[in-house]
């Protein structure tokens, strides 16, 4: 599938929504009048959208690779090269922010603020262990990248199942995913990246994987379902439902957000010439989408020091009022963009793109050269332990 600028722009907007969504937890709810503005606090919905979109895009990538030899190994190498560098750099940034927050404690903040900050600076041993084991100790938003790790072996299986199954089987699998999400009610006991939760997230990825076939099987009804009007209705429903299902990571919110995200992704895939699509193809929005991994991964880490600097100079009376809390909630993430966007561009240019190019080199050129040497009996002097899967 060619580079879809509409989908890319939507990915960038979703990454910004995550940043503002986390900012909603900076202040206690009773001191935050900004909670009335549902539009900017859709962090959980944005993550579900990310997963559906990833299933759609990665499913297309797997289908292209299946014509190559060693296609599964190539896919794994490419995905690891895509995810690990940004995971490591955002972990290091999170550790640095933990040092800052431990040295500059502030009071009267919301529970979420204290959950993502540290009262004690991490040691070098702790940072090294976190990097080695790919834990999320210093940056909680990395749980979603941990989910993408789990999807590396699962997504090709989804593609194989969907490509061989009928549309009815796809619908049954999606219905089973909905039933699983509805059954998970004791969400407070677990982290969303725990192994038990992976099938719930797999439901979102499978929606994306099966979307192309669903569009084709629906015929004329598909044109209506994935029209601009339907996409607008889906977007409005996402906003409205947050008011009634606030805090619901599982259950009905996950089910509905997954289905509504499918409508949005389907619309972006089918409609490139509508007014909305042309607006989303504005170059800054597309560039934001290109940088979306970094925007997502660094957003919370940069939000913390900006909040510390802002709250430290505000009078206590302002912090103790609902409108003062709303000001902090909206001002801090907006100010953090002055750091976040340049850093994300640097990360995209100097970390992500080189890592992707290196991963593709390993997946194609290195494997091809190794295969040629094996075919003519040459010694494999360029053997790479990572490529060989050790």
N, C-alpha and C positions, 0 to 999 in steps of 0.2 A: 504494500500500500504506500503510495507516494506521501510526501510530507503534507499533512493536512493542517493548514495554518489556522483554520477555525478551531479545530480540536486543541491545537497548541495554545492558542490564546485563552481558551476556556480552562486549560490546565493552569496557566499563569494566574488567572483570576481566582481560581480555587485555592492556589497557594497563598495568595493575599488574604483570602477569607479565613484560612487557618490561622494566620498571624493575628488578625483581629479577633477571631474566635477565642484564642487563648488569652488575649488581653481582657476578655470579659471576666476572667477570674482574678484579675489583679486586686480588685477591691471587694469587700464583703457585699453580698447582694443587697442588704438593706441600705448600703451607702453607695449605690450605683444606679442612678436613674437611667443610665444608658441601656439597661436590660430591656427597656421598652422597644429598642430598635433591633428587631429580630434579623434584619437583613445582613448585618455585618458579623453576626455571631453564629455562623453555620459551620464551625470547625469539623464536627463529626460528620455532617452531611458532605462536606468537601472531601473528606477522606474516603467515604464510600464512593463518591464520584471518581476519585483517583483510581480506585480499585477496578471499577467497571471499565474505565477508559484504558487502564493497563491491560486488562483481559482482552479488550478489543485490539489494541495495537500489538501486543505481544503475540496474540493468537495469529495475526497476519504474518508476523515475523517467523513464527514457527512453521507456518505453512510454506513460506518461501524457502526456508532452510531444509525442509524435508526432501527437496530434490538433490541435496548435496550428500556426499559420503560423510560419515561421522557427524551427522547433523545434530544429534543430541549433545555430543561433547562440545561442538562449536557453540551451540545455544547456551550451554552452561558457562563456558568461558566468557562469552560476551556479557551475560547477565552479571557474573561476579565482577568483571571489570567495570561494569556500570555502577554497581551498588557499593562495593567495598570502599573505594576512595572517598566518596562523599560521606559514608558512614564514619570513617576514621577522622576526616577533617572536622566534621561537625562535633565529634566526640571531643577532640582536642579543644575546640572553641568552647564547648560546654564546660570542660574542666577549668579553662581559664576564667570563665564567668563564675564558676563555683568559688574560685579564689577571691574574686571581687566581692561576691555577695557575702562571703564569710567575714570579710574585713569591713563591710559597710552595712550592718544590719539596720533595718527600718521596721517600725511598728505599725499596727493598725491596718495591715494589708489583709487580703482575702486568703482563705485556706489554700487555694491553688498556688498563690505566690510562694508560700512557705514550703509547699510540696516540691517545687522545682528549683528552689535555691538551697544553699548549703550553709550550715552554721559553722562548719569546720573545713578548712582548705584540704583538698585531696593530696595525697602523697604521690610521688612519681611512681611508686610500686602499684598503687591503685589505678593510676591512669594507664600504665603499661598492661596491667591485667585486664582492664576494660577493653583496650584495643585488641589484645590477644584473643579474648573470648567473645568479642563483638557484643558486649552487653550494652544496656541503655542507661547506665548509671548516671551519666552527666548530661543527658539530653533525652528527655522522655518522649519527644515526638518521633524518635528513631524506632519506636515500636512498629510503625507501619513499614519501615524498610525491613525489619525483622520478618514481618509477614511476607514481604516480597521474597525474602530468602526461602521461606517455606514453599512459595509458589514456583520456584525454579524447577523442581522435579515434578510438581503437580500439574503445571499448566500444559506441558506437552501431552500429558495424559488426557487432560480435558479436551484438547484439540483432536486427539485421536478418537475419543469417544464421540464428540459432537460431529465430526466429519463422517463417521460411520453410522451414526444413529439417525433415526427419523426425527422430524420436528416434534412429534408427540413425545419421544423419549427426552428431548431437550426440555420440553415443558414439565415433564414428570420430575426430572432432575432439579429444575428450578423450583418446583413446588416443594420438593423434599428439603431444599435449602431454606425456603421460607418457613417450613414447619420446624426445622432445627433452630432457626433464629427465634421463633416464637416460643420454643420450649425453654430457652435459656433465660431464666428470670432472675437468678441470684448473681447478678453481674458484679456486685461489690466485692466478691471474694477473689476475683481473678484479675490478672493483667490482660489487656486485649491482644497481646502477642504470645500468650501461653499456647502451648501445643493444642490443648483441647479446643481453643477458639478458632483454630485454622479452618475447619470445615465451614464455619459461619462466614468467614471472609472469602473462602473459596466460592461460595454462592455468588458473591459480587463479581469475581473474576470470570466465572462461568457465564454469567449474563453477557459479558463483553465478548467472550470466545464464541458464543452461539449467535451473536447479534446479526451478523451478515446473513446467516441462513434463515433466521427468523424474519428478517426484512424481505428476503426473496420469497419465502413461503406465504407471506401475508398478502402479496399481490397488491391490489388497489387499496385494500384496508391499510396496508403498510404505509402508503402515501399519506393517508390521513393521520395515522398514529404518529408518524415521524415528521409531520408538517411543522411549520413555524408556529402556528397556533397551539398545537399540542405541546411543543417545547416551552412556550410561554406559560401555559397552564401548569406544566410540570414544575417549572421554576417557582411559580407563585405558591404552589402546594408545598414545596419544600420549605418555604419561608413560613407559611401559615401553620404548618404542622409542628414546627418547633415550639410554638406557643403551647400546644396541647401535649406534646411529648418531650418536654424539656428534660435533658439529661439522659434520655433513653439511647444507650449505645447499641443495645440489642433489641430483640422483640420487634414490635411494629415499626419503629423508626428505621431500623436496619432494612427490613423488608421493603418498606415503601420507598426509602431513599434509593435502594438498589434499583427498583423498577423505574422510578422517575429518572434516575441517572441514565438508564438505558434509553429512554426517550430522548434525552438531551444529546447523548452521544450519537444516536441514530440520526437525529436531525442534522447535526454537524457533519456527519458522514455523507448524507444525501443532498444537502442543500448548500451550495457554494455561492449562489448568485442572488440570494435574498438580501434584503436591506440589513437584517441582523448579521448575516454571515459576512457581508462586506465590511460592516463596522468592526467585527471581530478580527478581520484581516489587517487592521491598522498595525503598522510595523512595530511600534512600541509594545503593543499587546502580544504580538507574536514573539518578540524578543523576551518579554516577561515569561512566556510559556517555555521558551528554550531554557531559561534560568530557573524554572519552577522547582526542580529538585533542590537547588541550593537555597532558594527563597524559603521553601518548606523546612529544610534541615537546619538553617541558621536562624530562622525567625524568632523562636522563643529565646535562644541564647542571647541575641542582641536586644531583645525586649527587656531583659532583666537589668543590665547596666543603665539603659536609658531610663527605666523606671526609677532606679536608685537615684540617678542624677536629678530627675525631675521632682520626685517626692521630697528629696532632701531640701529643696529650696522653697517649697510651698508652705504656707502657714498651716498649722495643725487644724485650725477651724475649717479651712477649705477641704481638707481631707476627710473631715468628719461629717460632711454634708452630702446628700445624694447627688446634687449637681456637681459638687467638687469631685466626687467619685466618678461621675460620668465624664468629666473633663479629663481625668487621669486615664480612664479606660480608652478614650478615643484619641487623646493627644499623644500618649506614649508610643503606641504602635505606629502612628503616622510619623512621628519624629524618628523612630527607629529605621524607617525606610531610607533615610539619608545615609545610614551605614549599611543597611541590608542590601539595597540594590547594587551599589558599587561592589560590595564584597561578593555578592552572588555572580555578578558579571566576571569578576576575577576568577572565582571558583569555576564557573562554566568554561572560561577560556583556557585556564591554565591547569585545571584539575580534571574536570569532566571530559572535555573534548580529547585531551591526550590519552586519558584512560580508555575511552571508547575506541580510539584509533588503535591503541596498543592491544586491546581485547580482540578487535577484529583481525589484527595482524596475527595474533596467536591462534585465533580460530580458523583462519584461512591460509595465510601464507606459510606459517610455521608448520601446520598440519600437512599442507600440500607438499612442502619440501621434505618433510619426514617420510611421507608416503612414497615420494619418488626415490629417496635413498633406499627405502626398504625394497622397492620393486627391482632395483638394479644391484642390490647387495652392497651398497656403500655403507661404511660405518656412520652411525648417527651422531656425529660430533656436536651437533647443535641441539641435542636433546635437552628439553626443559622439564624439570620435575613437575611443574605446575601443569604444563600441557599434557604430560603423561598421566595426570590424575592422581599422583601420589599425595 
